[in-house]
Amino acid sequence: MVPASAHPELPVLADSVRLADDGVHLLDRRVFPFQRTWVLARTPDEVAEAIRDMVTQSSGPYFAVLWGMVLAARDTGGTDPATARRALERAGERFIATRPTNDQPRRAVAKVLAAVDEALDAGDTEVAAAAERGARAADTDYRRRSTDMGTAAAALFGDRARVLTHCFGDLYLVGLVRALLRRGADVSFVCTETRPYLQGARLTAETLAEMGVPTTLVTDGMPAALLRAGEIDAVVTASDRVTMDGHVINKVGTLGLAVAARAFDVPFHALCHAPDPDAATGADVPIEYRDGDEVLHTLGARTASDRVTGRYPAFDVTDPEFVTTIATDRGTFAPHQVHRYWAAARARAS
């Protein structure tokens, strides 16, 4: 049985990875919204496999890693704390390797390990309990930060906005839309279908429609024409990572949208909780290449003959000169100033 939603007030996909006694339940985004099929991952390895196989995407891997770390901690029962800690670290390395471009799995691992370390330092040797406390706190923190980021991003828009977006921003997008709706803004969205998985068509468009937002779907090749015609007020995407000098790494196709937006004087805003302090520039971020065969299929049907090969860089890097604003959970920054996020954080902590 699938665990009940902890967030029934949110769209379906905003609570689609859940921990239970028998493992981690993941709503299969590969077939949503046509089917609502849940995949049960009983072991950490099965969680990692589900992430690699795109059962869950966007923010989903963050939550899958949190709960996968809890499964790994449960597996350490009966071992001494030091051995358990090493096993958790190895599990974390496996999870991080599943989606190397996005830095959120790394952050999820770090939060769980920090909670375990804090418990061990205090003499608490119940590793599984500590890991679950850390994971649940990290879940709450991620949702709060998404709300704060959405509120900051909403301030970039007037009372009416026609927004173009690409791929699925998940809780990032939900946070923005909820903030705009709370303010009473008249907002509508245009979604690219986002080949080859059609996340925009299946995930973004469905979530926006579920939230009551007027939503239009276009193919990936149409946005430049819409921008030229003046039909779009802003382009907004999530980001898998933002570097300290303002490069935005996101689903492949984002660069083309940003360049077209600049050509037609339309702002491009990127959403992220925080820039990655360990990535100085775009060259420091590994770009995941998926099997080129995925490009040759759509919804399970092959779209090219067997004489054709495919190439699939899953992400691209958008240069700072094509980015107007980076919205974070601590406000908005011009791309060349985003490094100040951490200076502001340090000032608040002092």
N, C-alpha and C positions, 0 to 999 in steps of 0.2 A: 504494500500500500504506500502511495506517495505521501510524504508528510504534508500536513496542512500548511498553507501559506502563512508566513509571519507578517506579510505586508499586503493584505487584501485590498487596500486602498490604492495600490500601485498597479500599473499595467502588468499583464501576465509575465512578460519577459524580464521585468525588474525583480522578480523573485523566482528564478528558474533553476537555481542550484541549491539543493537542500540536504542537510545532514540528518541521518537517521541511525538507529541502532544497527541496521543491516548494511549500511554503507552510504554512499553519496548518490543522490538522485538528481539527474540532469535532464531538463526538458530538451529534447532533440531539436536544435535549431535548424538542422538540415532539412527538416520536413515541415516545420512550422510555417504558416498557420493552417496548412491543409490537414495536418495531423497533430495531435497533442500527445506525443509519445515520450515517455520517460525512460531514460537509460539508467540502469542501476550499476554503479561501479562499487564493487565490494572490497577492493584492495587499492592501495596507492598506485600500483602499476596500472590498474584499470582506469583510475582517474586520469593518469598521465596519457594513456592511450585515447581516452575520450577527448581530451584537449587537443591532442595531435590530429585526431580524425575530424575535428571541427564540430563535434556534437554540441559544444558550447563555444561562443565567440564573444568578441567585444569585452565587456566587463566580466562575462561569465568565467573565463579562466582564473581571474582573481579569486572569486568565491570558491571555485573548484579546488584551487590550490590550498586555500584556507582549510577546507574540510578534508582534502586529501592529506594534509599534514596531521589532522586529528586522527585519521585512520592509521597513519604511520605511527603516531604516538601510542595508539591503542595496541598496536602490534608489539610494542616494546615491553608489555607487561611481563614481570618476572625477571627482567634484566636490571643490572645496576644502573644508577642514573647517568654515569659517564658513558656507558655503552649505549644507553637509550638516546642520549644527546647526539652521539656520533651517527646513530642510525637515522635520526631525524634530519641531520645535516645532509646525509646522502640522499634521503628522499627529496629534500628541498632542491638539491642539484638536478635531480631528474625532472622535477616540475619546471624549474627555470628553463631547462633545455627544450621544453615542448614549444615555447613561443619566444624565441630569443630577441625579437625586435621590441616587443612590449616589455616595459620594465615593471608592470604591476605584479606579475607572478613573483618576481624577485622581492618586491616589497611585502607581498603576502607571506613569503617564507620568513623574511626577516622579522616580521611582527610576531609570528608564532614562536620562533626561536628566542626572541627577546623575552616573551612571557615565560617560557620554560626556564631560561637563564635566571630570571628574577626569582622564580619559585625556588630553584635549586640554591641560589645564593641565600635565600631565607630559611634553608633547611627543609623545604617542602619537596619530597621526592616523588610525589604523585604526578609523574610526567604527563600522562594522558589528560588528567584534569586541568593541569596548567595549560596545555596546548589548546584545549577546547575553550578555556577562558580567554586566552589570547586571540583565538580565531573569532570568537563572538564579539570581542571588543573591536577587532579589526573590521569586521562586517559593519558594525555600527558606525565606526569612524569613516569608512568609505562612503556610506550613504550620507552622512552629515556633510562630508567634504563635497560630494556631488551637489547637494542642495546649496551650499555656500557658493560654489562655482557657478551654478545656474543663476543664482541671484545676482552675482557680479556681472555675468554675461548679459542678463536681461537689461541691465542699465545701458547697454550699447545701442538699444533699439528704441524707436519712438513708439507712438501709440498704434501704428500700423506697420506691419513688416511682412514682406514676401521673401521667404528664406529658402535658399537652395542648400541641400545637404547631401552628403555622400557616405555610403556604407551605413553602419548602425552605430550610433553614439551611445546606445544603452542608457545607463543611469546619468551619464553626462547630458545627453539630449533630454531625458525626462526631467532632470533638474532645471534646465533652461526653459522648457515648455511650461512646466508648472509655475515657475516664477513669472513668466509672461502672462499666463492665464490669471494668476492671482492679482496682477496689476490691471487686468481688464484690457490688455492689448489685443488688437485685431490682428492675429497672426495666422499665416498660412504657409505651408511647406511644399516645396517641390523636391522629390527624392529621385536620385539616380537609381537605376535598378541594380547596379554594382555587380558586374560579372566577375568571376564565374559562379559565385554562390548565390547571387541575387539577394544579398542581405538587405539592400535598400528596398527592393520590391516586396520581400516577404516579412522582414523584421521591422525596418523603419516605418514603412508606410502603414503596416498593421498597427504598430504601437501608437503612431500619431492619430490614426483614425479611432483607435480605442480611447484616446484622450479627448476626442471630440474636435480635433484640429483639422480644418480643410486641407486635404492632401492630394497632390497630383504626382503621378509617376511618369518619368521620362527615361528614355534609354541613355546609356552613358555618353553617346555622341551628340546629344542635343543641347547641353548647357550653354555652350558658347553662343549659340544662336539666341537663346533666351536672354543671356546677359547683354548681347548686342541690341536686342529689341527693347531693353529697359524693363523687362518683366520681373527682374530680381533685385531686391534691395540689399541683400547681403548673402554671402556664402559662409556657412558655419559647418565645421566638422569637429569631431573629437580628435584625439591624437593618441597614438600608441606610445609616443615619447616626444618630449620637447627638450632640446639641448640648451645649454647655458648661453649660447649665442643666438638663440631664437630660431634654429632650424626645427621644422615640424615634420615628424615622421608619422605617417598614417597610411591607410589603405591605398594601394596603388590607384592612381587616377586623381588623387588630391592635388598633386603638383599641377596637372593640366587645368584643373578648375581654378586654382589660385592664379596661374598665369593669365587665364582668360579674364578673371575678375579684375586683375590689375589693368589689362588692356582696355577694359570698358568702364574703369573707374568705379568699380563696385567693391566694397570692403570684404576682406576675407578674415574671419575670426576663427581661431583655433581654441578648443577647450582642453584643459588639462588640470589635474589637481595641483601639480607642481612640476617645474623643470627638473630634469635628472641631474643632480650635482656631479655625477660621475661621467657625464657625457659633455665634453666641452663644445663639440661641434658635430655636424651630421656624419662626418667620416668615422666617428667613434661608435656609431650604432650599427650593429650587424643587421643586414636586411635578409629576412627569411625568404628563401626561394622554395616554393612548393613544386610538386610534381607537375611538369608541363602538361601531362595528360588531363589534368583538371580543367585546363582552358578549353579542351576539346569536347567538353560535356556540359550540358545544362540540365539540371534536375534529373540527372541519371541518363539522359539521352545524348548520344554522340552527335556533334554538330559539324564535324569535318571528317573527311575520309581518312583511312588508315595510311595514306601517303603523306599526310600532313603531320608535322610535329608541333608541340606547344611549348611556350616559355612563360613562366609565371613568377615574376618577382611580386611577392604578396604586398609589399609596401613600397612607398617612394618617399623621397626627402624633398620638402618644400623649403626653398631658401628664404631667409628672413626678409629680403626685399619684396617678396610677394605676400607677406603676412602683414595684416593691418594691426591686429590685436591678439594677444594671448590672454584668455580669461582663466584665472586660477581660483582656488578656494580662499585666497587672500587678496582678491581684487584683480584688476586688469593691468596689463603691461604692454607697451610697445615691444616688438621682438628684440630690439637691441638693448632693452632695459630689463628683460625677464630675469637676468641673473640677480637683480635686486630682490627677488622673491626671498632668497635665503638670507639676505642682509636684514630684510624686514622681519623675518622669522626670528633671527637671533636677537634683534632689538626688542621684540615682544617677550622673549624668554628672559632677558636680563632685567 
